[in-house]
């Protein structure tokens, strides 16, 4: 199923993101975790690619298993920052042959080695270059892209950021998923600005449940996310107790999702970090709302 069908149904839905193992020995445990999340029957599941493509060989395997065994639509990530055009085209062909219908086209995170490399030698410098190649390949994918409610870390300002975002949509993105955020007002303001700019595709908010205090610093480093005082107080109060922080983090994420649904958002994506218990608890908290 193409995700455009999910988004066009206008039903409230919840989806989850999982990631492939970083090592071969971790494959079985990661596969089990992704299967436990698939058993919750979310609207879809996304499978990430890994920084620099380091874990990409398992992305397709996990996505195929979720789709064929549990009937859950999958969104396979494809990054291009460390790839040649030959590698990208081979990955597109593998996805087509596996029956994957949805692709998240991303430049990808920069490893320290890539940060230090000569970018003029890269085949792909931006996600739009990848989108062009996916479309040119003739593959009939529903293509997704990423967006940043608080501005992409490498953009000069939000106006420039939205300009490039519009170019990605015009190149072939059917929907956009946001980077994590912890203040819904930032998303609502962002939505107003991009609609004014003519970006009319579905925007899927990405919510990250912070279940331990150590995740806060990483979240801020990855996305530059603004942390509201209400959230800071939560971490200050419960951060030293793993069980209390986990419960509070799930409650905060649930509250964000309820507010999004109440304000007209129909699809929310949860960065569930391969944690079936977290995904299940959030889904339980929303059981009557989701229907």
Number of C-alpha atoms within 10 A of each C-alpha: 16 18 22 16 10 17 19 10 11 12 14 17 22 22 26 27 23 26 25 26 22 14 10 10 9 11 15 11 12 19 20 13 18 27 18 18 24 26 15 17 16 17 21 23 26 25 26 25 26 21 17 20 19 15 17 23 14 22 23 24 15 24 27 21 17 25 20 13 11 14 15 22 26 29 26 27 24 26 26 26 24 21 16 13 13 9 12 19 16 12 16 21 14 13 21 15 9 15 12 23 19 24 26 26 24 21 24 21 18 13 15 9 8 15 10 9 11 8 12 8 8 15 15 20 16 18 21 23 17 25 25 14 15 21 15 9 12 9 14 13 21 20 25 28 24 21 22 25 25 21 20 18 13 7 12 10 12 16 14 12 19 23 13 16 23 16 13 25 21 12 15 18 26 20 22 23 18 19 22 26 25 21 16 16 12 14 20 14 12 19 16 11 16 19 11 10 14 11 22 14 16 18 24 23 25 25 22 23 26 25 23 20 19 11 13 17 11 11 17 14 11 12 17 18 20 15 15 11 10 11 18 12 12 16 22 11 13 18 21 12 12 13 13 17 21 19 17 22 24 21 18 20 19 20 14 20 25 17 13 19 16 11 10 10 20 23 22 24 24 24 23 23 16 23 16 21 13 22 25 16 15 21 19 14 15 17 10 8 13 15 8
